[in-house]
Amino acid sequence: MKYTGPKIKKARRLGIALSPKSERYLERRPNPPGQHGPNRRRGKQSDYGKQLTEKQRLRYQYNLSEKQLRGVYTKASRKSGNTGEVMLQMLESRLDVVVLRAGMARSIFQARQMVSHAHFRVNGKKVNIPSYSVRIGDQITVREKSKELEAFILAQQVAKTPEY
């Protein structure tokens, strides 16, 4: 199930910026949320705790459910090569992540919404599935009607084209 709670609290807990707004908050308050603030002594984290934190960080960074992440891991472990690297390649080739990296969205949440509202076409065909795997050579274009939206006009002014 998708997380719908406060994103800034989650960003502070994991220590990563999930959106531009949480980036600003992390600069002011780099410590995890909680009643006792930055001076609270936190015990040494176990190996399991470290692994769980890293897994959760990955999940929230790519806005995935537990089931989606497990599926990506299963597919990556079946392929030859380093499972971690293959998994990262699979995650980075998702359509919502490509839209984010291209600068068309400010956060992974916005990128996912843009894709699911069918604002993009891949090779001329409408795609509204955020987990769609983009291949090398695929052409991703913004739908003509969507180009007039404020978010896309802003993105064109600010966007930096990625090297790939």
C-alpha positions as CSV (number, residue, x, y, z in Angstrom):
1,M,0.0,0.0,0.0
2,K,1.2,3.5,-0.8
3,Y,2.5,5.7,1.9
4,T,0.2,8.8,2.3
5,G,1.6,10.2,5.6
6,P,3.9,13.3,6.0
7,K,6.7,13.1,3.5
8,I,9.0,15.5,5.3
9,K,8.9,13.4,8.5
10,K,9.8,10.3,6.4
11,A,12.6,12.2,4.6
12,R,14.0,13.3,8.0
13,R,13.8,9.7,9.3
14,L,15.7,8.3,6.3
15,G,18.0,11.3,5.9
16,I,17.2,11.8,2.2
17,A,15.4,14.5,0.3
18,L,12.3,13.1,-1.3
19,S,11.2,16.5,-2.7
20,P,12.5,20.0,-3.1
21,K,10.5,21.0,0.0
22,S,12.0,18.3,2.2
23,E,15.5,19.3,0.9
24,R,15.0,22.7,2.5
25,Y,13.7,21.1,5.7
26,L,16.7,18.7,5.9
27,E,19.1,21.7,5.8
28,R,17.4,23.2,8.8
29,R,16.8,20.0,10.8
30,P,19.2,17.2,9.7
31,N,18.3,15.0,12.7
32,P,15.5,12.4,12.7
33,P,12.0,13.5,13.9
34,G,11.1,12.8,17.5
35,Q,10.2,14.4,20.8
36,H,13.7,14.7,22.2
37,G,15.4,16.4,19.3
38,P,19.0,16.3,18.1
39,N,20.6,15.6,21.5
40,R,18.8,12.3,22.0
41,R,21.3,9.5,22.1
42,R,20.3,6.8,19.7
43,G,21.6,3.3,20.3
44,K,23.9,1.5,17.9
45,Q,21.9,0.1,15.0
46,S,22.1,-3.6,14.4
47,D,23.0,-5.0,11.0
48,Y,19.4,-5.9,10.4
49,G,18.4,-2.3,11.3
50,K,20.9,-0.9,8.8
51,Q,19.7,-3.2,6.0
52,L,16.1,-2.4,6.7
53,T,16.8,1.4,6.7
54,E,18.7,1.1,3.3
55,K,15.8,-0.9,1.9
56,Q,13.3,1.6,3.1
57,R,15.4,4.5,1.7
58,L,15.4,2.8,-1.7
59,R,11.7,2.2,-1.5
60,Y,10.8,5.8,-0.7
61,Q,13.4,7.2,-3.1
62,Y,11.8,5.4,-6.0
63,N,8.2,5.6,-4.6
64,L,7.7,1.8,-4.7
65,S,5.5,-0.5,-2.7
66,E,7.0,-3.5,-0.9
67,K,5.6,-5.8,-3.5
68,Q,7.0,-3.8,-6.4
69,L,10.5,-3.7,-4.9
70,R,10.4,-7.5,-4.2
71,G,9.4,-8.1,-7.9
72,V,12.3,-5.9,-9.1
73,Y,14.7,-7.8,-6.8
74,T,13.4,-11.2,-8.0
75,K,13.9,-10.2,-11.7
76,A,17.4,-8.7,-11.0
77,S,18.5,-11.8,-9.1
78,R,17.6,-14.0,-12.0
79,K,19.7,-12.0,-14.5
80,S,23.5,-12.5,-14.7
81,G,25.8,-9.9,-13.1
82,N,25.8,-8.1,-9.8
83,T,22.3,-8.2,-8.4
84,G,22.6,-4.7,-6.9
85,E,23.8,-3.1,-10.0
86,V,21.2,-4.9,-12.2
87,M,18.5,-3.9,-9.8
88,L,19.6,-0.2,-9.9
89,Q,19.6,-0.3,-13.7
90,M,16.1,-1.7,-13.7
91,L,14.9,1.0,-11.3
92,E,16.5,3.8,-13.2
93,S,14.9,2.6,-16.5
94,R,11.4,3.0,-15.1
95,L,9.4,5.7,-17.0
96,D,8.6,7.8,-13.9
97,V,12.3,7.9,-12.9
98,V,13.4,8.8,-16.5
99,V,10.8,11.7,-16.4
100,L,12.3,12.8,-13.1
101,R,15.9,12.6,-14.2
102,A,15.0,14.5,-17.4
103,G,13.9,17.4,-15.3
104,M,10.3,17.2,-16.3
105,A,9.2,16.7,-12.7
106,R,10.4,18.2,-9.4
107,S,9.9,15.0,-7.4
108,I,9.3,11.3,-7.9
109,F,5.7,11.8,-6.7
110,Q,5.0,14.4,-9.4
111,A,6.7,12.3,-12.1
112,R,4.5,9.3,-11.2
113,Q,1.4,11.4,-11.3
114,M,2.3,12.9,-14.7
115,V,2.9,9.5,-16.1
116,S,-0.3,8.0,-14.7
117,H,-2.3,10.9,-16.1
118,A,-1.0,10.0,-19.6
119,H,1.0,13.2,-20.3
120,F,3.8,11.2,-22.0
121,R,4.1,9.1,-25.1
122,V,6.7,6.4,-25.7
123,N,7.5,5.8,-29.3
124,G,4.3,7.6,-30.2
125,K,2.1,5.4,-28.0
126,K,0.3,6.6,-24.9
127,V,1.8,5.1,-21.8
128,N,0.3,5.6,-18.4
129,I,2.1,3.0,-16.4
130,P,4.9,4.5,-14.1
131,S,6.7,1.2,-13.9
132,Y,7.0,0.9,-17.7
133,S,10.6,-0.1,-18.5
134,V,12.2,2.3,-21.0
135,R,14.7,0.8,-23.4
136,I,17.7,2.4,-25.2
137,G,16.5,4.2,-28.2
138,D,12.9,4.8,-27.0
139,Q,11.6,8.3,-27.7
140,I,9.7,9.9,-24.9
141,T,7.6,12.9,-25.8
142,V,5.1,15.1,-24.0
143,R,1.5,14.9,-25.3
144,E,0.6,18.0,-27.4
145,K,-2.3,18.9,-25.2
146,S,-0.1,18.6,-22.1
147,K,2.6,21.0,-23.3
148,E,0.4,24.0,-22.4
149,L,0.3,22.9,-18.7
150,E,2.1,25.1,-16.2
151,A,4.3,22.3,-14.9
152,F,5.6,21.5,-18.4
153,I,6.3,25.1,-19.2
154,L,8.2,25.5,-16.0
155,A,10.1,22.3,-16.6
156,Q,11.2,23.4,-20.1
157,Q,12.7,26.6,-18.7
158,V,14.6,24.9,-15.9
159,A,15.3,21.4,-17.4
160,K,18.8,20.1,-18.0
161,T,19.1,17.2,-20.5
162,P,20.7,14.2,-19.0
163,E,23.9,12.8,-20.6
164,Y,22.2,9.5,-21.6
